[in-house]
Amino acid sequence: MTHRLKGVKRDRVQSSILSGLVSVNGRVTDKVSHKVKGGDKVNGTIADLKPQSSKYQQSNNLVLKLSTKAFSKFPGDSNSDDSPDEITGRRCNYSGVKLEETVDGNTGKLRLDCWISSRIDGVSRARVQSSIRSGLVSVNGRVTDKVSHKVKAGDKVNCTIADLKPLRAEPEDIPLDIVYEDEHVLVVNKPAHMVVHPAPGNATGTLVSGILHHCSLPTCSFLGEEVLSDVEDASDDELNVSPYDSSVMCEPSVRPGIVHRLDKGTSGLLVVAKNEHSLVDLAEQFKKHTIKRVYVSITCGVPTSVSGRVDIPIGRDSNNRIRMAAIPGSPKSGKSRHAVSRYKVIEELAGGGSALVEWRLETGRTHQIRAHAKYLGIPLMGDEVYGGTKNMALSLLQPKTPPRFHGKLSQLVSRIERPCLHALTLGFRHPFTGENIHFTRLPPPDFAEILSELRAINTEKVTHPKYY
């Protein structure tokens, strides 16, 4: 590209590529050393110049559309690149990325949002849907705001990915179940169906909004980060927190901090830092994996081994972008992260069709327990994303129970509205006193009722060695 735009520096072109502003044959690439060949169609937008000072900002966008002619290489090119393919820690936000492509002839009818997501590597489906609803997508020259619009072979699709919109957490008068509070930390028992912090599709009614109202603290701004789906928080993943992290605080001053998260559907204990010192101290404890966390779940089926340690990396599922997956083998750069969960069966329920399982986390990855449970073949009951569907639950429960219970089981399963997972125990060193403190809260009524009804059919306690 440098050779096609006279006067544009190579590092400016590389910055544009790394920012996701260049596509080859309709597919966005962030690899600066990507090889192009004769006939390739390259679309590119040159990135804005970074302002030299906060007082002045220069905008200089150049849009480039070209087809490369048959060539081996441009004069002066070498077989190597001057800079590495990736810059560690850089994250492409896809704002302004353009897609102009005709739907392939081998493609059947597909939802518009699904097709666009498949053509722009790494972009979230929620982000694509936002772009469609914002009127930034047209099919055969006609703008459509319907995300489920069906595209077929031969349709010409033009798309521009919408800018990320900053999210603001406004104080809201939301009842909180406060387990512990002092001037430094706050421990909350989060209900199921509540999102921890603002995210696309969940801008209000969040735990953070309730805390801001409770503590009468200034409004906090969050970067509009991408999540795993429209309705779930990218959660139970420790945050790489610094007191100046824009995803946690709006400026470098003392503000409340979310140090870890829980899924929207997960209930239980969560600690929040109320000042900068506590935020940094708790973040370091999470980083060193010294925080004690115990979860309980109701699973579909019983694991082959009644206790064990799952040491399987977790990364995004290549077949389904809204979920994570346990990926055996060494963690691959950018593809998966080290993840370890310990589990033990507390009770076998309903003749072995289900189990009450305890989990202890050695790491904290997005959807770690849910992904590891699926890997073990015991998805959490009610976890539609990870295989714990109502049909799965019934297929395991009914063969293990007498026919007289089948109607009751069908009614029971039909009432489940979230993954049966609860953060039971939380322990940490107090950031100021240094005292080790622990908190426990039993599961809420919806979880307890399911457990009680399964126990009423049949239950068998499982004993474990004392050293567990």
N, C-alpha and C positions, 0 to 999 in steps of 0.2 A: 504493500500500500504506500510506503514511503516514496517509492519511485513513481507513483501515479499522481502524487500531490506535491508539486514542487514547493519547497520552502517549509514543509511540515517536518519537524524533527522526528527521528525514529522513536525517541522516548515518549513523545506525545501520542504517536500511533499505538505504541505498546500499552500506554495507559488506557487508550480507548478500547483496545481488545480486552484488557483485564477487567474493564468496567462492564463488559457484556454488550458493547455497542456495535459489534461486528458479527455478521453471520456469513456462512459459506454454504451455498445451495440451500438456503432457508433455515439452517440450523446454527444457532448462536454458538460461538466458540470463544473461550477465554484463554486459549493457548497461543502465545505469541509466536511460537515456532511451528504452528500448524502449516503443513505443506499444501499449497494450492497447485492445481494442474490445469492444463489447457481445457477450456470450456467451463470451468468453475464460475459460478455467479457469486460475486462478493458484494454485500451491502454493508456500508459502514457509516457511522456518525462519529466525527472527531469530538472527543470529550472537551468539556469546558476547561479553560485555563483556571488553575487554582488561584484565588486572589492573593496578591502579595501582602495586602494589609486588609484589615476589617473595614476600612473606610471606603475602599474602592473595590469593585468587582467587575471583571471583564468577562463578557460572554462572547465566545467565538465558535459557533457551531458550523461545521461543514458537513454536508451530507454527500456521501459518495455511493454511486451505484455503477458497477462495471462488471463486465464479463472478461475474465482473463483470457488472453489470446494464447495460442499454443506457444509455449516457451519452456526452456529448461530452467533458466534462472535469469534474473536481470543482471546487467553488467555490474560487476563489483560485489555481487552477493557471494558470501562464503557458505560453507556447509554447516556452520554453527551459528548460534545466536549470541548476541552480546550480553543478554541477560537471561536469568532462569525463567522457566515457564510459569512459575507461580510465585507470588509474594505471600509469605506466611502471614496468616491473620487477616488478609484482605477478603472482603465479602462483597460480591457483586449484588447490587440491589435491583438490577434489571430495568430501572426507570428509563423510559424512552426507547427501549429495545423495539425494533420494528420487524415484523414478519410479513413478507409478501410471497405467497406460495399458492400453487394450485394443488388441490387434493389429489393424491395419487390414484391411478386407475384401479389398483388392486384393493383399494379401501372400500369397505362397505359403509353403510350409514353410521356415523358417529356423532356424539354430542360435540358441539362446537368447542366448549371449554376443554374437553378431554383431548380433542385433536390438537388444539393450540399448545396445551401442556406437553404433549408428546413431541412437538416440533421445536420447543425452546428448552434446552437442557437445564434443569435445576430450578426453573421457575415454579412457584407453588400454584396449585389449581385455584386456591382462594384469590391469589393475585390476578390470575387470568380472568376469573369471574368478575372481579372488581373492574377490570379494564373493559369487559364486555358491557357491564351495567353503566359504565361511564360514557358509552357511545364511541369507544375507540376501536371498534371492530366492525368491519363490513364484509359481507359475503356477496360476491358478484356485483360490487359497487353499491350495495344497499346496506346502510347501517342497521345492525340488529343489537338489541339489548337483552336478548333472551339467551341465557347461558346454555339451555338445553336444546337450542336450535340444532337440527340435524344437517350435517354437511355430507356431501356425496362426491364421488369421483368427478373431477372436472370443475368443481366449485373453486373460484378464486377468492382467497381469504387475505385481507389486509388487516393487520393488528399492530397497535402500539401499546406497549405495557404502561399502565398508569403509574404516576409517581406514588411513592409511599407517602401516606398522610400521617403527620405526627398525631399521636393519640395523647389525650390529656386525661388524667385521673382527677375527677372533681369529687370533693367530699360529698358523701351521701349518707343519710341517716339509715344505716343498715344494722339490724341487731347482730351483735357478735357474741360468740360463746368464748369469753376470755378465761383461760385456764390460769394464767399467771401474768403479772405485769409489775414492773418497777420502772424507774426512770431510764433504764438502759435497754431492756428487751420486753417483748410482748409474745406470749405463747397463746395461739388461737386454735380452737377446735373447729376446723373448717367443715361446713356441711357439704354434702354431695350436691352437684349441679351448680356450684359457685366457681367462677373463674378467679384465679388469684390476682391477676393484673390485667389492665386493658389490652385487648388484642383485636385484630380485625373481626368484626361480627359480634364482639363482646366488649363494647366501649363503656358500658355502665353496669351497675350492679355487682362490681367486683369486690374482692376482699380488700384490696388496696383502698378503694373508695370509702369503704366502711371504716378502715383504720384511720384515714385522713380526717374523717369526721370525728371519730372517737378521740383522737389525740390533738385535734384542733391545730394541725400543722399546715404549712403552705401547700398549695396545689403542686403536684409533681408531674413533670412531663416525661413521656416515654417515647422512644423511637418506635415508629410503626413496624415492629419486627414481624417476620413471616412465621406462621405457625403450621402445625401439621395438618390442620383442617379448618373449616369454618367454625366449628363448634368446640374444639378442644384446645386447651392450653398445651404448648410444648412443655411438658411438665415433668416433675419429679427429677429434674436435672439440675445439679448444682450450677449456680451462675458463676462465671469468672468475674467476680465483683471487685471493683476498686472504688474508692470514694468519689471518683470522677467518671464513673461509667454512665454514659448518657442513657442507657437502657434502664437504669435504676433511678437516677437522679437527674434533675434538669440543669444543675450547675454545681460547681465544686463548693458545696456548703453542707452543713449538717442537715440531713434529711433522713426520713425512715428508709430502711432498705429491705428488700426481699432477697433473702440469701438462698432459699430453695423454694421449689414449687411442688404443687400436687395437681394431678389431672383434675379437670372439671368434674368428672364423675367420682373421684376418690374423696372420701371423707377422712377427717382425722387431724392430727397435730402438726402445726407448722410454727416456726419461730420467726419473728420479725425484729430487726435491729432498729432501735429508736434514735441512734446517733452514729456519727462517723466511726468512733472507736469501736463500738459494738459491731458495726457492719464489717469492718476489716478483720476483727478478731474472729467472728463467727465464720467469715468466708475462709479464713486460714484453717479453722477446724474442719470445715467441709473438705477443703483441699487435701488435708492430711488424713481424711477418712476416720477421724476420731469421734464424730457425732454418732450416738447410738440411735438407730431407727429400727423399730420392729413393726411389721405390718401383718395383718391377718386377711385371708381371702377365702372365699368359697369357690372351689374349682369344679369343672366338669370332669368327672373321673378322678382316679387316684393314681399318683405317680408310681412307676415300677419300683423305685426305691423310696422308702418312707422318709428318708432324709438324705441330704446331699449338698454339694457345693457346685453351682453352675458358673464356670469360668469361660464364658463365650462372649466374644466381642459383639457389640450392637451397632448397627448402622441403618440407614434408610432402606426400606424394602424396595428393591428394584422393580417389583411388579405392582406395587401399590404405594404411591407417594404419601398417603395420609397415615402410614404406619411405619414402625421400625421393625427390624428383624434381627434375630440372633444369627450371626454369621461365623461359623466355625473357622478356625485358623488364626493366624497372627493378624492383629489389627492392621488394615491397609490404610495408607496415608489418605486421609480425607474421606474414606469409605466407611470405616467403622471405628469404634472406640472400645478400649478395655472395659469390661463390665463383669462384675462378680456378685452373685446372689447366693445366700445360704437359705435352705428351706428345710422344714420338717413337718410331717403330717401330725396334727394334734388329734383329729378324729376322722374316722371313715364314716360317712353319712349315707343313709338310705341304701344300705346293703352294698356299699362300695360304688354307687353311681356318682358319688360326689365326696368331697373331703374339705375339712377345715385345715388350712395350711398356714403355717407361720413363716414369714420371710424376714431375713436380716440382710441389710444391704452393706456391702463393702465399698461399693461405688454408687454413684447416683446418675444414671443416664436416662435420657428421655424414654418413658414407657418401659423402663428396665424390667420390672416384675412382670408386666403383661407380655413382653416379648420372650422372656425366659420361660414363663409358664406355657406359652404356646410351643416353645421349643421342646419342653418336656412332655408335650402331649396332653397337658391339663389346662386348657385356657380358662380364664376366670369366667365364672357364670355371669351372664349378662354382658360380656364383652364382645359386642357385635363386630368390632374392628379386628380382633385377634382370634376369632373362631369360636368364641363362647356364646354362640347363638342359641335362641330358644329351641330350635330343632336339634342342635347338638346336645343340649342339656337333656332333653326328653329321650333322645336315642340312647343315652347312657343310663338314665335313671329308670326308665320303664322296664328294661330287661332284668334289672336287679331287684325289682320290687313286685309284690303280689298285685294282681289286676285291680283289686279293690282300691288301691292307692293311685291308680293312673289318672282318674279325674281330678283328684286333689293336686297331683303333681302338675297337670296341665294348667290349672288355675294359678298355682304357685309361680310357675315359670312365666306365665303371661304378665304377672305383676312386676317383674324385674325390669327396672328402667335404667340401670347403670351397671358397670362392672362391680362385682362384689369384692371390693378392696377397701381396707380401712387402715390408716396410719395410727397404730395402737399406742406406741411408746416413742417418746423423744427424750434424749438425754444429751447434755452438753456441759462444757465448763463455762461458768458465768464469766462474761467478758471483763467484769470489774472486780468481783470478789474472788474469782478463781475457784469457787465452790462447784463441785459436780452436782448438777441438779437433774432430776428425772421426772417425767410426767407421763401419766397413762390415762386414756379415756376409752371406755368401751364403745363398741360400734353403735351407730344410731338405730332407731326402730326398724327401718326397712331391712337392714342387714340382719338385725337380731331376729326378726320375724321369719325370714327365710331359713336361718339357721335352726330356729326352734321347730319349724315344721318338718325339716329334714331329719332332725333328731328324733322327732315323734315317730317317724317311720322306722328308723333303726339307727343306732349309733354304736360305735366301737372305739374306745380310747386306744391310742397307740403309745406304747412305752418306748423311751429312748435311753441310751446310756447316759449316765450322769455327766460325762465329759462333754456332751454336746453343747 
